[in-house]
Amino acid sequence: MKVIGVIPARYASSRFPGKPLMDICGKPMVWWVYSQVKKVPEVNEVYVATDDERIRSQCEALSVKCLMTPECPEHISRVQSVSEQIQADYYVCVNGDEPLIDPDSIHRVLCDAVSLQEYYHGAVRKLTDPIETIDSANIKVVLSKSRKGVYMSRTPVPYPKGTLFFSYYKYVGIEVFTKEGLDFFVNSGQGILEKIEDIDHLRFIENGKEICFTEIDSESLSVDTLKDLEKVRRIMQRKLESGELNI
């Protein structure tokens, strides 16, 4: 079985331009993500996928493998572009803005995807912070009993009218695709729910395709704002000082 790790990284983020290259304890953010994915034993090769020369140049300087991809409308299309260049059984996509991602979490999601023979499998974690829960940058996932994705939204869903005894779940940037799943995505048009919510994964749900999730216990935080970056820097510094991480 061949597994390729892919870290989509674009410079022109609408909310935070240049964030893959933001410094965290002496290294750019994308380097930290790459280093974490490299620790997953099942992943054969890891690539940063970008269309920006500034990111490619930084990767080259840090001995990070990088593939140039065309300009893409969203990250799944960028992973699909990698699948056109490198053949594999599974493509593990880890968002380039999650430098705190845990290799063991990636391992768990990949193993679940392989054992269930799914063409899309993602990760979620419980939300415990009310601020995170109402933040529209955090995508909430509604799950069935069998951990299938029922819906995804930027609004806290479901609404707690009948009971308060439930948990909200947040999408975490670990995804496992087969080539079939990637090709289906790029060959299907954007649906109305996907357009309204601006959530790529709704394309699968709107077309009746099952997507499943593994719950992970992780402090991973996606960096969407300068405030997120400062929080990650503090956490990373603490981990370095305690010996949990090494540069």
PALUMSE-531905 format. One record per residue (C-alpha): residue number from 0; residue in three letters; x, y, z. Coordinates in nm, 2 decimals. Each point is the difference from the previous one (the first is absolute). Last residue first. Layout:
BEGIN
+-----+------+--------+--------+--------+
| pos | code |     c1 |     c2 |     c3 |
+-----+------+--------+--------+--------+
| NUM |  ALA |      X |      Y |      Z |
...
+-----+------+--------+--------+--------+
***
This chain:
BEGIN
+-----+------+--------+--------+--------+
| pos | code |     c1 |     c2 |     c3 |
+-----+------+--------+--------+--------+
| 246 |  ILE |   1.36 |   2.18 |   1.61 |
| 245 |  ASN |  -0.10 |  -0.23 |   0.29 |
| 244 |  LEU |  -0.34 |  -0.06 |   0.15 |
| 243 |  GLU |  -0.13 |  -0.14 |   0.33 |
| 242 |  GLY |   0.32 |   0.12 |   0.17 |
| 241 |  SER |  -0.18 |   0.22 |   0.25 |
| 240 |  GLU |   0.15 |   0.32 |  -0.14 |
| 239 |  LEU |  -0.09 |  -0.10 |  -0.35 |
| 238 |  LYS |  -0.36 |  -0.09 |   0.10 |
| 237 |  ARG |  -0.04 |   0.34 |   0.18 |
| 236 |  GLN |   0.14 |   0.18 |  -0.30 |
| 235 |  MET |  -0.25 |  -0.18 |  -0.22 |
| 234 |  ILE |  -0.29 |   0.09 |   0.22 |
| 233 |  ARG |   0.10 |   0.37 |   0.01 |
| 232 |  ARG |   0.05 |   0.01 |  -0.38 |
| 231 |  VAL |  -0.33 |  -0.17 |  -0.05 |
| 230 |  LYS |  -0.18 |   0.27 |   0.20 |
| 229 |  GLU |   0.18 |   0.28 |  -0.19 |
| 228 |  LEU |  -0.10 |  -0.16 |  -0.33 |
| 227 |  ASP |  -0.36 |  -0.04 |   0.10 |
| 226 |  LYS |  -0.01 |   0.37 |   0.09 |
| 225 |  LEU |   0.16 |   0.09 |  -0.34 |
| 224 |  THR |  -0.30 |  -0.18 |  -0.16 |
| 223 |  ASP |  -0.08 |  -0.33 |  -0.17 |
| 222 |  VAL |   0.25 |  -0.23 |   0.16 |
| 221 |  SER |  -0.17 |  -0.33 |   0.05 |
| 220 |  LEU |   0.04 |  -0.13 |   0.36 |
| 219 |  SER |   0.09 |  -0.36 |   0.09 |
| 218 |  GLU |  -0.05 |  -0.07 |   0.37 |
| 217 |  SER |  -0.09 |  -0.36 |  -0.09 |
| 216 |  ASP |  -0.23 |  -0.27 |   0.12 |
| 215 |  ILE |  -0.11 |  -0.16 |  -0.33 |
| 214 |  GLU |  -0.34 |  -0.10 |  -0.12 |
| 213 |  THR |   0.02 |  -0.18 |  -0.33 |
| 212 |  PHE |  -0.23 |   0.11 |  -0.28 |
| 211 |  CYS |  -0.20 |  -0.14 |  -0.29 |
| 210 |  ILE |  -0.11 |   0.13 |  -0.34 |
| 209 |  GLU |  -0.28 |  -0.17 |  -0.19 |
| 208 |  LYS |  -0.08 |   0.13 |  -0.34 |
| 207 |  GLY |  -0.36 |   0.11 |  -0.06 |
| 206 |  ASN |   0.09 |   0.28 |  -0.24 |
| 205 |  GLU |  -0.07 |   0.28 |   0.25 |
| 204 |  ILE |   0.21 |  -0.19 |   0.25 |
| 203 |  PHE |   0.31 |  -0.02 |  -0.22 |
| 202 |  ARG |  -0.03 |   0.37 |  -0.11 |
| 201 |  LEU |  -0.05 |   0.09 |   0.37 |
| 200 |  HIS |   0.37 |  -0.08 |   0.04 |
| 199 |  ASP |   0.10 |   0.33 |  -0.16 |
| 198 |  ILE |  -0.15 |   0.23 |   0.27 |
| 197 |  ASP |  -0.08 |   0.35 |  -0.12 |
| 196 |  GLU |  -0.33 |  -0.02 |   0.20 |
| 195 |  ILE |  -0.22 |   0.14 |  -0.28 |
| 194 |  LYS |   0.20 |  -0.14 |  -0.29 |
| 193 |  GLU |   0.04 |  -0.34 |   0.14 |
| 192 |  LEU |  -0.38 |   0.00 |   0.08 |
| 191 |  ILE |  -0.07 |   0.10 |  -0.36 |
| 190 |  GLY |   0.22 |  -0.27 |  -0.16 |
| 189 |  GLN |   0.33 |   0.06 |  -0.18 |
| 188 |  GLY |   0.03 |  -0.22 |  -0.30 |
| 187 |  SER |   0.14 |  -0.35 |   0.00 |
| 186 |  ASN |   0.31 |  -0.11 |  -0.20 |
| 185 |  VAL |   0.24 |   0.15 |   0.26 |
| 184 |  PHE |  -0.17 |  -0.19 |   0.29 |
| 183 |  PHE |  -0.04 |  -0.33 |  -0.18 |
| 182 |  ASP |   0.36 |   0.00 |  -0.10 |
| 181 |  LEU |   0.11 |   0.05 |   0.36 |
| 180 |  GLY |  -0.22 |  -0.28 |   0.12 |
| 179 |  GLU |   0.11 |  -0.24 |  -0.27 |
| 178 |  LYS |   0.37 |   0.08 |   0.07 |
| 177 |  THR |  -0.06 |  -0.10 |   0.36 |
| 176 |  PHE |  -0.02 |   0.26 |   0.27 |
| 175 |  VAL |   0.10 |   0.04 |   0.36 |
| 174 |  GLU |  -0.05 |   0.32 |   0.19 |
| 173 |  ILE |   0.16 |   0.17 |   0.30 |
| 172 |  GLY |  -0.09 |   0.37 |   0.05 |
| 171 |  VAL |  -0.23 |  -0.03 |   0.30 |
| 170 |  TYR |  -0.37 |   0.06 |  -0.03 |
| 169 |  LYS |  -0.16 |   0.10 |   0.33 |
| 168 |  TYR |  -0.26 |  -0.19 |   0.19 |
| 167 |  TYR |  -0.27 |   0.13 |   0.23 |
| 166 |  SER |  -0.09 |  -0.21 |   0.30 |
| 165 |  PHE |  -0.33 |  -0.13 |   0.13 |
| 164 |  PHE |  -0.21 |   0.02 |   0.32 |
| 163 |  LEU |  -0.16 |   0.34 |  -0.04 |
| 162 |  THR |  -0.33 |  -0.13 |  -0.11 |
| 161 |  GLY |  -0.31 |   0.07 |  -0.21 |
| 160 |  LYS |   0.08 |   0.35 |  -0.13 |
| 159 |  PRO |   0.38 |  -0.03 |  -0.03 |
| 158 |  TYR |   0.05 |   0.10 |  -0.37 |
| 157 |  PRO |   0.21 |  -0.26 |  -0.19 |
| 156 |  VAL |   0.21 |   0.17 |  -0.11 |
| 155 |  PRO |   0.22 |   0.30 |   0.09 |
| 154 |  THR |   0.02 |   0.20 |  -0.32 |
| 153 |  ARG |   0.30 |  -0.05 |  -0.23 |
| 152 |  SER |  -0.17 |  -0.32 |  -0.12 |
| 151 |  MET |   0.05 |  -0.36 |  -0.09 |
| 150 |  TYR |  -0.28 |  -0.26 |  -0.04 |
| 149 |  VAL |  -0.07 |  -0.37 |   0.05 |
| 148 |  GLY |   0.36 |  -0.11 |   0.00 |
| 147 |  LYS |   0.02 |  -0.37 |   0.09 |
| 146 |  ARG |   0.12 |  -0.09 |   0.34 |
| 145 |  SER |  -0.22 |  -0.32 |   0.03 |
| 144 |  LYS |  -0.24 |   0.17 |   0.24 |
| 143 |  SER |  -0.03 |   0.29 |  -0.24 |
| 142 |  LEU |   0.22 |   0.31 |   0.01 |
| 141 |  VAL |  -0.06 |   0.37 |  -0.03 |
| 140 |  VAL |   0.33 |   0.18 |  -0.07 |
| 139 |  LYS |   0.08 |   0.36 |   0.10 |
| 138 |  ILE |   0.25 |   0.20 |  -0.21 |
| 137 |  ASN |   0.21 |   0.23 |   0.21 |
| 136 |  ALA |   0.05 |   0.33 |  -0.19 |
| 135 |  SER |  -0.36 |   0.10 |   0.09 |
| 134 |  ASP |   0.11 |   0.03 |   0.37 |
| 133 |  ILE |  -0.30 |  -0.08 |   0.22 |
| 132 |  THR |   0.14 |  -0.33 |   0.12 |
| 131 |  GLU |   0.36 |   0.13 |   0.03 |
| 130 |  ILE |  -0.12 |   0.27 |   0.24 |
| 129 |  PRO |  -0.21 |  -0.25 |   0.20 |
| 128 |  ASP |   0.32 |  -0.21 |   0.06 |
| 127 |  THR |  -0.07 |  -0.37 |   0.04 |
| 126 |  LEU |  -0.03 |  -0.11 |  -0.36 |
| 125 |  LYS |   0.04 |  -0.37 |  -0.06 |
| 124 |  ARG |   0.24 |  -0.11 |  -0.26 |
| 123 |  VAL |  -0.05 |  -0.10 |  -0.36 |
| 122 |  ALA |   0.20 |  -0.19 |  -0.27 |
| 121 |  GLY |  -0.06 |  -0.10 |  -0.36 |
| 120 |  HIS |  -0.06 |  -0.30 |  -0.22 |
| 119 |  TYR |  -0.07 |   0.01 |  -0.37 |
| 118 |  TYR |   0.03 |  -0.28 |  -0.25 |
| 117 |  GLU |  -0.09 |  -0.26 |   0.26 |
| 116 |  GLN |   0.15 |  -0.35 |   0.03 |
| 115 |  LEU |  -0.12 |  -0.03 |   0.36 |
| 114 |  SER |   0.34 |  -0.14 |   0.12 |
| 113 |  VAL |   0.19 |   0.25 |  -0.22 |
| 112 |  ALA |  -0.19 |   0.30 |   0.12 |
| 111 |  ASP |   0.02 |  -0.10 |   0.36 |
| 110 |  CYS |   0.38 |  -0.05 |  -0.03 |
| 109 |  LEU |   0.04 |   0.34 |  -0.16 |
| 108 |  VAL |  -0.20 |   0.18 |   0.27 |
| 107 |  ARG |   0.20 |  -0.18 |   0.27 |
| 106 |  HIS |   0.34 |   0.07 |  -0.15 |
| 105 |  ILE |  -0.08 |   0.37 |  -0.05 |
| 104 |  SER |  -0.10 |   0.02 |   0.37 |
| 103 |  ASP |   0.32 |  -0.17 |   0.10 |
| 102 |  PRO |   0.20 |   0.26 |  -0.20 |
| 101 |  ASP |  -0.16 |   0.28 |   0.21 |
| 100 |  ILE |  -0.09 |   0.33 |  -0.18 |
|  99 |  LEU |   0.14 |   0.30 |   0.18 |
|  98 |  PRO |   0.11 |   0.17 |  -0.32 |
|  97 |  GLU |  -0.36 |   0.01 |  -0.14 |
|  96 |  ASP |   0.01 |   0.26 |  -0.28 |
|  95 |  GLY |   0.14 |  -0.22 |  -0.27 |
|  94 |  ASN |  -0.31 |  -0.22 |   0.02 |
|  93 |  VAL |   0.09 |  -0.37 |   0.00 |
|  92 |  CYS |  -0.11 |  -0.20 |  -0.31 |
|  91 |  VAL |   0.08 |  -0.37 |   0.01 |
|  90 |  TYR |  -0.02 |  -0.15 |  -0.35 |
|  89 |  TYR |  -0.07 |  -0.37 |  -0.03 |
|  88 |  ASP |   0.07 |  -0.27 |  -0.25 |
|  87 |  ALA |   0.27 |   0.20 |  -0.17 |
|  86 |  GLN |   0.10 |   0.13 |  -0.34 |
|  85 |  ILE |   0.19 |   0.33 |  -0.02 |
|  84 |  GLN |  -0.06 |   0.28 |  -0.25 |
|  83 |  GLU |  -0.37 |  -0.02 |  -0.05 |
|  82 |  SER |  -0.05 |  -0.07 |   0.37 |
|  81 |  VAL |   0.18 |   0.33 |   0.07 |
|  80 |  SER |  -0.26 |   0.18 |  -0.20 |
|  79 |  GLN |  -0.27 |  -0.18 |   0.21 |
|  78 |  VAL |   0.16 |   0.14 |   0.31 |
|  77 |  ARG |  -0.02 |   0.35 |  -0.15 |
|  76 |  SER |  -0.37 |  -0.06 |  -0.09 |
|  75 |  ILE |  -0.06 |  -0.10 |   0.36 |
|  74 |  HIS |   0.17 |   0.33 |   0.12 |
|  73 |  GLU |  -0.24 |   0.24 |  -0.18 |
|  72 |  PRO |  -0.03 |   0.20 |  -0.32 |
|  71 |  CYS |   0.33 |  -0.12 |  -0.13 |
|  70 |  GLU |   0.29 |   0.19 |  -0.16 |
|  69 |  PRO |   0.21 |  -0.27 |  -0.17 |
|  68 |  THR |   0.22 |  -0.23 |   0.21 |
|  67 |  MET |   0.37 |   0.03 |   0.08 |
|  66 |  LEU |   0.12 |  -0.29 |   0.21 |
|  65 |  CYS |   0.22 |   0.05 |   0.31 |
|  64 |  LYS |   0.23 |  -0.23 |   0.20 |
|  63 |  VAL |   0.14 |   0.19 |   0.30 |
|  62 |  SER |   0.37 |   0.04 |   0.01 |
|  61 |  LEU |  -0.02 |   0.33 |   0.20 |
|  60 |  ALA |   0.12 |   0.22 |  -0.29 |
|  59 |  GLU |  -0.21 |  -0.19 |  -0.25 |
|  58 |  CYS |  -0.31 |   0.05 |   0.21 |
|  57 |  GLN |   0.07 |   0.38 |   0.03 |
|  56 |  SER |   0.03 |   0.02 |  -0.38 |
|  55 |  ARG |  -0.32 |  -0.19 |  -0.06 |
|  54 |  ILE |  -0.19 |   0.22 |   0.24 |
|  53 |  ARG |   0.12 |   0.32 |  -0.18 |
|  52 |  GLU |  -0.06 |  -0.16 |  -0.34 |
|  51 |  ASP |  -0.37 |  -0.04 |   0.07 |
|  50 |  ASP |  -0.21 |  -0.28 |  -0.16 |
|  49 |  THR |   0.03 |  -0.23 |   0.29 |
|  48 |  ALA |   0.00 |  -0.36 |   0.11 |
|  47 |  VAL |   0.23 |  -0.09 |   0.29 |
|  46 |  TYR |   0.10 |  -0.36 |  -0.04 |
|  45 |  VAL |   0.04 |  -0.30 |   0.23 |
|  44 |  GLU |   0.11 |  -0.35 |  -0.10 |
|  43 |  ASN |  -0.07 |  -0.35 |   0.12 |
|  42 |  VAL |  -0.26 |   0.07 |   0.27 |
|  41 |  GLU |  -0.06 |  -0.31 |   0.21 |
|  40 |  PRO |   0.26 |   0.10 |   0.27 |
|  39 |  VAL |  -0.15 |   0.34 |   0.08 |
|  38 |  LYS |   0.29 |   0.22 |   0.11 |
|  37 |  LYS |   0.03 |   0.17 |  -0.34 |
|  36 |  VAL |  -0.35 |   0.15 |   0.06 |
|  35 |  GLN |   0.14 |   0.19 |   0.31 |
|  34 |  SER |   0.30 |   0.14 |  -0.18 |
|  33 |  TYR |  -0.21 |   0.12 |  -0.29 |
|  32 |  VAL |  -0.24 |   0.18 |   0.23 |
|  31 |  TRP |   0.29 |   0.17 |   0.18 |
|  30 |  TRP |   0.16 |   0.10 |  -0.33 |
|  29 |  VAL |  -0.33 |   0.15 |  -0.12 |
|  28 |  MET |   0.00 |   0.24 |   0.30 |
|  27 |  PRO |   0.34 |   0.15 |  -0.09 |
|  26 |  LYS |   0.28 |  -0.08 |   0.25 |
|  25 |  GLY |   0.17 |   0.21 |   0.27 |
|  24 |  CYS |  -0.25 |  -0.05 |   0.28 |
|  23 |  ILE |  -0.30 |   0.04 |  -0.23 |
|  22 |  ASP |   0.06 |   0.23 |  -0.29 |
|  21 |  MET |  -0.28 |   0.06 |  -0.25 |
|  20 |  LEU |   0.08 |  -0.16 |  -0.33 |
|  19 |  PRO |  -0.32 |  -0.20 |  -0.04 |
|  18 |  LYS |  -0.19 |   0.32 |   0.10 |
|  17 |  GLY |   0.09 |   0.21 |  -0.30 |
|  16 |  PRO |  -0.33 |   0.18 |  -0.02 |
|  15 |  PHE |  -0.23 |  -0.05 |   0.30 |
|  14 |  ARG |  -0.37 |   0.03 |  -0.06 |
|  13 |  SER |  -0.01 |  -0.01 |  -0.38 |
|  12 |  SER |   0.29 |  -0.25 |  -0.01 |
|  11 |  ALA |   0.23 |   0.08 |  -0.29 |
|  10 |  TYR |   0.30 |  -0.21 |   0.09 |
|   9 |  ARG |  -0.13 |  -0.34 |  -0.06 |
|   8 |  ALA |   0.10 |  -0.32 |   0.17 |
|   7 |  PRO |  -0.15 |  -0.34 |  -0.05 |
|   6 |  ILE |   0.19 |  -0.26 |   0.22 |
|   5 |  VAL |  -0.01 |  -0.34 |  -0.17 |
|   4 |  GLY |   0.11 |  -0.33 |   0.15 |
|   3 |  ILE |   0.02 |  -0.29 |  -0.25 |
|   2 |  VAL |  -0.09 |  -0.35 |   0.10 |
|   1 |  LYS |   0.10 |  -0.31 |  -0.20 |
|   0 |  MET |  -0.14 |  -0.34 |   0.10 |
+-----+------+--------+--------+--------+
***
